[in-house]
């Protein structure tokens, strides 16, 4: 497999609860995952994991890898650590979307720093 395929496969393996959904045919994937229904969108969730792992692989924004390593050492669970990072990424993306501008790397890193013990 290509590196990106390995990355995606790793995220899928980390989410056995979503694997039955991924086995459905395209015709069966018309489900709406709106927040009003109370369900999270599994594709968005796994996409955020992929984004975070990509950020860590290239250390972009600069310094995220170091912060992540410190967070992961404190939790002892890389997947749970990614969920903490995901909360900051969601916040920064939401704020950028509301303001109609690019996400602020420094705000993202500051949010992550606040997670450190």
Secondary structure, 3 states (H helix, E strand, C coil): CCHHHHHHHHHHHCCHHHHHHHCCCHHHCCCCCCHHHCCCCHHHHHHHHHHHHHHHHHCCCCCHHHHHHHHHHHHCCHHHHHHHHHHHHHHHHHHHHHHCCCCCHHHHHHHHHHHCC
